[in-house]
């Protein structure tokens, strides 16, 4: 599970950097590398980054939980 969290965080960072490039310089790196915004490769990467972002929301909620790791949100057993 820790490996998946690292992958999700990496994808979230890639998405954030790409959106930063779009916002500041009107340059979409992912689309440029993968053949345009409507190419299948770019759409797959955008979808995977979006799913990682949704999973990132759950990681954010778990980090803000004050249960000390004993609730179902954190997937840890009560101490």
C-alpha positions, 0 to 999 in steps of 0.5 A: 500500500505504501508503494501505491501511495508513493506512485499516487503522490508522484502522479499528483506532483506531475499533474501539478507541475503540468498545470503550473506550466499550462497556467504560467506558460500555456505549455502542456508538457504531457500533451506535447510529449504524447502527441497532443491533448486528444491523443490516446496516450495523453488522455490515459495519462490525464485520467490516471493523474486524475484518479491519483488526485482523487486518491490523494484526497483520501490521503489528505483526510487520513492525515488530518484525522485525530484518531491516532490510527485507530479508526477505519479511515486510517486502516489501523487496528485500535491499540 
